[in-house]
Amino acid sequence: MGIKRVGLILIAVIIGLGCCGVSYACWNNTWWSHTWWNHTAHADDCSVEFESAESNDPGYTIDPGYDKHVAKTTVKINNRRWYRCWGSDLQDKLIVTVCNAYPCYQPTVDYWVKVESQKYCAKLTRIKINGDVVAAGEEVPVYHGDLVVTVNPPQKIEPCDSASGNITIHVKQQAEQSHTYKFTVTMDYECITCIPCEKEYGGTPGYWQNWDQHYSQDEIDEWLNIIDDDSFWLVPDCANPSGTIDTDDLDAIRDNATEKGATSLDRFLCHYLATRLNVEAGRLDGNNTHDVTSIRGWYLVLSDPNPTLSEIIFAIEEKYDTSNRWLLNIMKNICDALNNLEI
């Protein structure tokens, strides 16, 4: 009997978990890949969540548009922490309650949504009221038309930023007197790559040696090919030349720079590739300026002591094919300082 009872409990748990929907879930990745038993998230996951919400008539103010204090509207953020995405405080639902409602009562709920990411924007994909999909700005009848609810969400949110939206409520003539109405609002956002936020993270050759802990192979291969199309120096097809540029070449460049007998060119290419990957990944901003005067001999590469990163890259490309060991070391030192956020 004990074994059967355990089996029944396990079946009940599996069925229960299968019935749980995930809204406001793990954008840009699947829910399965973010569970605690199979976590494959990137270092720069995109977490989108409700930051705060408030009503313009929470109960201690005069009803909006009236000289009476009868109704009130409250809003709560439902946070289902027990099945949240790894590393994210999942706040997936707004619960709005309208108490002592009367005809023509029109409260508003304001809310803020934030993006926890350095390289992803959040784009609205779906809105639901009481589980039914609705359009942004659509007047939706609730409780058989007793209320009309309109959700006006932010359509796009920039990295590391918050954006506000609101929910307007209109109590109609047929509404029940002194009745309490409750409804839920959920919103799904998809994370898309866009201009990274101002905060920079850099990334050393050691960081990129472990690229598979941070990014997918498809992402890295795409960036390597972008760099290969744009650079004279990079990316050499040096991993048992295959005719394609991919992560094998990234690993080979790192290996060449760390092996005994590595040349100044090997070491420079390793650090320069890390710099270029940092730009493609949004870890360094090409428009930011850098004081290079702490790098000995900087003036042999650059004419401006405070160039932008894009100007540094251009200057390095201008030195293509130099065999001067001193010049290669200067360029390597500049890239090393950039990758470590030292300049």
C-alpha positions as CSV (number, residue, x, y, z in Angstrom):
1,M,0.0,0.0,0.0
2,G,2.8,2.4,0.8
3,I,4.4,2.1,-2.7
4,K,1.0,2.6,-4.3
5,R,0.3,5.7,-2.2
6,V,3.7,7.2,-3.2
7,G,3.0,6.4,-6.8
8,L,-0.4,8.1,-6.7
9,I,1.2,11.2,-5.0
10,L,3.9,11.4,-7.7
11,I,1.2,11.2,-10.5
12,A,-0.8,13.9,-8.8
13,V,2.3,16.2,-8.6
14,I,3.1,15.6,-12.3
15,I,-0.5,16.4,-13.4
16,G,-0.5,19.5,-11.1
17,L,2.7,20.8,-12.6
18,G,1.4,20.1,-16.1
19,C,-1.6,22.3,-15.4
20,C,0.4,25.3,-14.3
21,G,0.7,27.9,-17.0
22,V,3.7,30.2,-17.2
23,S,3.0,33.8,-18.2
24,Y,5.6,36.5,-18.1
25,A,8.0,33.6,-18.4
26,C,11.5,33.2,-19.7
27,W,11.7,35.4,-22.8
28,N,14.2,34.5,-25.5
29,N,14.5,31.0,-24.0
30,T,12.1,28.1,-23.2
31,W,10.7,27.5,-19.7
32,W,12.3,24.0,-19.8
33,S,15.8,25.4,-20.3
34,H,15.5,27.6,-17.2
35,T,14.3,25.1,-14.7
36,W,16.5,24.3,-11.7
37,W,17.1,20.8,-13.0
38,N,18.2,21.9,-16.5
39,H,19.5,25.4,-16.3
40,T,21.2,26.5,-19.5
41,A,20.7,30.3,-19.2
42,H,23.1,32.8,-20.6
43,A,25.0,35.1,-18.3
44,D,22.9,38.0,-19.6
45,D,19.4,36.5,-19.3
46,C,16.6,38.8,-20.1
47,S,14.2,39.1,-17.1
48,V,11.1,41.2,-17.6
49,E,8.8,41.7,-14.6
50,F,6.3,44.1,-13.1
51,E,8.2,46.6,-11.0
52,S,5.3,48.2,-9.2
53,A,1.6,49.0,-9.6
54,E,-0.8,51.5,-8.0
55,S,-4.4,52.7,-8.2
56,N,-5.5,56.3,-8.3
57,D,-8.2,55.4,-5.8
58,P,-6.7,53.0,-3.3
59,G,-9.3,53.7,-0.7
60,Y,-8.1,56.7,1.3
61,T,-8.9,59.3,-1.4
62,I,-12.0,60.9,-2.9
63,D,-13.3,58.9,-5.8
64,P,-11.9,60.2,-9.1
65,G,-14.2,62.8,-10.6
66,Y,-16.6,62.8,-7.6
67,D,-17.0,64.5,-4.3
68,K,-17.7,61.3,-2.4
69,H,-15.7,58.6,-0.8
70,V,-17.5,55.3,-1.6
71,A,-15.6,53.0,-4.0
72,K,-12.0,52.0,-4.0
73,T,-9.7,50.1,-6.4
74,T,-6.7,48.1,-5.4
75,V,-4.0,46.3,-7.4
76,K,-1.7,43.6,-6.4
77,I,1.3,42.0,-8.2
78,N,1.0,38.2,-8.0
79,N,4.5,36.7,-7.7
80,R,4.6,33.0,-8.2
81,R,8.0,32.5,-6.7
82,W,7.7,28.7,-6.3
83,Y,8.0,28.1,-10.1
84,R,9.8,31.2,-11.1
85,C,12.5,31.2,-13.8
86,W,16.1,30.6,-12.5
87,G,17.6,33.8,-11.3
88,S,14.4,35.9,-11.8
89,D,11.8,37.1,-9.5
90,L,8.8,36.2,-11.6
91,Q,6.0,38.7,-11.2
92,D,3.5,37.5,-13.8
93,K,0.0,38.8,-13.0
94,L,-1.8,42.0,-11.8
95,I,-4.9,41.4,-9.7
96,V,-7.3,44.3,-9.8
97,T,-10.1,44.6,-7.3
98,V,-12.9,47.2,-7.6
99,C,-15.0,47.5,-4.3
100,N,-18.4,49.2,-3.8
101,A,-18.6,50.0,-7.5
102,Y,-21.3,52.3,-8.9
103,P,-22.3,53.4,-12.4
104,C,-19.8,55.8,-14.1
105,Y,-17.0,55.1,-11.5
106,Q,-13.8,55.3,-13.5
107,P,-10.6,54.4,-11.7
108,T,-7.2,53.9,-13.3
109,V,-4.3,51.6,-12.4
110,D,-0.8,52.6,-13.3
111,Y,2.0,50.0,-13.5
112,W,5.7,49.8,-14.4
113,V,7.5,47.0,-16.2
114,K,11.3,46.7,-16.1
115,V,13.9,44.9,-18.1
116,E,16.9,43.3,-16.3
117,S,19.3,42.9,-19.3
118,Q,22.2,44.7,-20.8
119,K,21.6,43.7,-24.5
120,Y,17.9,42.9,-24.8
121,C,14.9,45.0,-25.4
122,A,11.4,43.7,-24.4
123,K,8.7,43.7,-27.0
124,L,5.0,43.1,-26.1
125,T,3.6,40.0,-27.6
126,R,0.3,39.3,-25.8
127,I,-2.1,40.7,-23.2
128,K,-4.7,38.7,-21.3
129,I,-7.7,39.8,-19.2
130,N,-9.0,36.9,-17.0
131,G,-7.1,34.5,-19.4
132,D,-8.7,35.8,-22.6
133,V,-6.3,37.4,-25.2
134,V,-7.1,41.0,-25.9
135,A,-5.5,43.8,-27.9
136,A,-3.7,46.8,-26.5
137,G,-6.1,49.7,-26.2
138,E,-9.2,47.5,-26.8
139,E,-12.3,48.1,-24.6
140,V,-13.0,44.8,-23.1
141,P,-16.3,44.0,-21.3
142,V,-15.9,42.2,-18.0
143,Y,-18.5,40.6,-15.8
144,H,-21.1,40.5,-18.7
145,G,-20.4,44.1,-19.4
146,D,-20.7,45.5,-15.9
147,L,-17.2,46.8,-16.4
148,V,-15.3,47.9,-19.4
149,V,-11.5,47.4,-19.0
150,T,-8.8,48.8,-21.3
151,V,-5.1,47.9,-21.0
152,N,-2.6,50.4,-22.4
153,P,0.9,48.7,-22.1
154,P,4.4,49.8,-23.1
155,Q,5.0,48.2,-26.5
156,K,8.8,48.2,-26.2
157,I,11.1,48.6,-23.2
158,E,14.8,49.5,-23.6
159,P,17.6,47.5,-21.8
160,C,18.1,48.2,-18.1
161,D,15.0,50.4,-18.2
162,S,11.4,50.6,-16.9
163,A,8.3,51.7,-18.8
164,S,4.8,52.6,-17.6
165,G,1.4,51.5,-18.7
166,N,-2.1,51.8,-17.4
167,I,-5.4,50.1,-17.1
168,T,-8.6,52.1,-17.3
169,I,-11.9,50.9,-15.8
170,H,-15.4,52.1,-16.5
171,V,-18.2,50.8,-14.4
172,K,-21.4,50.7,-16.6
173,Q,-25.0,51.5,-15.7
174,Q,-26.1,47.9,-15.2
175,A,-23.4,47.2,-12.6
176,E,-24.6,45.8,-9.3
177,Q,-24.7,48.3,-6.4
178,S,-21.9,48.0,-3.8
179,H,-20.6,45.0,-5.6
180,T,-16.9,43.8,-5.6
181,Y,-15.4,43.0,-9.0
182,K,-12.0,41.3,-9.4
183,F,-10.1,40.6,-12.6
184,T,-6.5,39.7,-13.6
185,V,-4.2,41.1,-16.3
186,T,-1.1,39.3,-17.7
187,M,1.3,40.5,-20.3
188,D,3.9,38.6,-22.2
189,Y,7.1,40.2,-23.6
190,E,9.6,38.8,-26.0
191,C,13.2,39.8,-25.6
192,I,14.9,41.0,-28.8
193,T,18.5,42.1,-29.4
194,C,18.9,45.9,-29.6
195,I,21.3,48.7,-28.8
196,P,22.9,47.8,-25.4
197,C,22.5,50.0,-22.4
198,E,25.3,52.3,-21.3
199,K,26.8,49.9,-18.7
200,E,29.8,48.0,-20.0
201,Y,31.1,44.6,-18.9
202,G,34.1,43.9,-21.1
203,G,35.4,40.4,-21.4
204,T,38.9,39.0,-21.4
205,P,40.3,36.3,-23.7
206,G,39.7,34.0,-20.7
207,Y,36.0,35.0,-20.7
208,W,35.7,34.2,-24.4
209,Q,37.6,30.9,-23.9
210,N,34.5,29.8,-22.0
211,W,32.1,31.2,-24.6
212,D,29.8,28.2,-24.2
213,Q,29.0,29.3,-20.7
214,H,27.6,32.6,-21.9
215,Y,26.4,32.3,-25.4
216,S,25.2,29.8,-28.0
217,Q,27.5,28.5,-30.7
218,D,25.2,30.1,-33.3
219,E,25.6,33.5,-31.7
220,I,29.4,33.2,-31.6
221,D,29.7,31.9,-35.1
222,E,27.5,34.8,-36.4
223,W,29.7,37.4,-34.6
224,L,32.9,35.8,-35.8
225,N,31.7,36.0,-39.4
226,I,30.7,39.7,-39.0
227,I,34.1,40.4,-37.6
228,D,35.7,38.4,-40.4
229,D,33.9,40.4,-43.1
230,D,34.9,43.7,-41.4
231,S,38.5,43.1,-40.4
232,F,41.9,42.7,-42.1
233,W,43.4,41.1,-39.0
234,L,40.6,38.8,-38.1
235,V,39.4,36.1,-38.2
236,P,42.1,33.7,-39.5
237,D,40.8,30.2,-40.5
238,C,43.5,28.5,-38.4
239,A,41.8,25.5,-36.8
240,N,42.7,22.8,-39.4
241,P,41.6,25.2,-42.2
242,S,38.0,24.3,-43.0
243,G,36.9,27.1,-45.2
244,T,34.5,28.5,-42.6
245,I,35.0,30.8,-39.6
246,D,33.6,29.3,-36.4
247,T,34.2,28.7,-32.7
248,D,37.0,26.3,-33.6
249,D,39.0,29.2,-34.9
250,L,38.2,31.2,-31.7
251,D,39.6,28.4,-29.6
252,A,42.6,28.0,-31.9
253,I,43.5,31.7,-31.6
254,R,43.3,31.5,-27.8
255,D,45.5,28.3,-27.9
256,N,48.1,29.9,-30.1
257,A,48.5,32.9,-27.8
258,T,49.0,30.8,-24.7
259,E,51.3,28.1,-26.0
260,K,55.0,28.1,-25.4
261,G,56.7,30.1,-28.2
262,A,53.7,32.4,-28.8
263,T,54.6,35.4,-30.9
264,S,53.6,39.0,-30.3
265,L,51.2,38.7,-33.2
266,D,49.5,35.6,-31.6
267,R,49.0,37.5,-28.3
268,F,47.7,40.6,-30.1
269,L,45.2,38.7,-32.2
270,C,43.9,37.0,-29.1
271,H,43.2,40.2,-27.2
272,Y,42.0,42.1,-30.3
273,L,39.5,39.3,-31.1
274,A,38.2,39.5,-27.5
275,T,37.7,43.3,-28.0
276,R,35.8,42.8,-31.2
277,L,33.6,40.1,-29.7
278,N,32.8,42.4,-26.8
279,V,31.5,44.9,-29.2
280,E,29.4,42.5,-31.1
281,A,28.0,41.1,-27.9
282,G,27.2,44.5,-26.5
283,R,29.7,44.2,-23.7
284,L,31.6,47.3,-25.0
285,D,30.1,50.3,-26.7
286,G,31.8,51.5,-29.8
287,N,30.7,55.1,-29.2
288,N,32.2,55.4,-25.7
289,T,35.5,57.3,-25.4
290,H,38.6,55.9,-23.6
291,D,41.7,57.7,-22.1
292,V,44.6,55.7,-23.6
293,T,47.4,57.8,-22.1
294,S,48.1,55.1,-19.5
295,I,49.2,52.8,-22.3
296,R,52.9,53.3,-23.1
297,G,53.4,54.2,-26.7
298,W,49.8,54.8,-27.4
299,Y,50.6,57.7,-29.8
300,L,52.2,55.3,-32.2
301,V,48.8,53.9,-32.9
302,L,46.4,56.8,-32.1
303,S,46.5,60.5,-32.7
304,D,43.7,61.3,-30.1
305,P,44.3,60.5,-26.4
306,N,40.5,60.1,-25.9
307,P,39.3,58.2,-28.9
308,T,36.1,56.3,-29.2
309,L,36.3,52.5,-29.3
310,S,35.3,52.6,-33.0
311,E,38.2,55.0,-33.7
312,I,40.6,52.6,-31.8
313,I,39.4,49.7,-34.0
314,F,39.8,51.8,-37.1
315,A,43.4,52.8,-36.1
316,I,44.3,49.1,-35.4
317,E,43.0,48.1,-38.8
318,E,45.1,50.9,-40.4
319,K,48.1,49.1,-38.9
320,Y,47.3,45.9,-40.6
321,D,50.2,43.6,-41.6
322,T,52.8,45.3,-39.4
323,S,55.5,43.0,-38.2
324,N,56.8,45.5,-35.7
325,R,56.8,43.7,-32.4
326,W,56.7,46.9,-30.3
327,L,53.7,48.1,-32.3
328,L,51.9,44.8,-31.9
329,N,52.5,44.9,-28.1
330,I,51.0,48.4,-27.9
331,M,47.9,47.4,-29.7
332,K,47.7,44.3,-27.5
333,N,48.0,46.4,-24.4
334,I,45.3,48.8,-25.5
335,C,42.9,45.9,-26.2
336,D,43.8,44.2,-22.9
337,A,43.0,47.4,-21.0
338,L,39.7,47.8,-22.9
339,N,38.7,44.2,-22.2
340,N,39.4,44.7,-18.5
341,L,37.6,48.1,-18.3
342,E,40.8,49.7,-17.3
343,I,40.6,52.6,-19.7
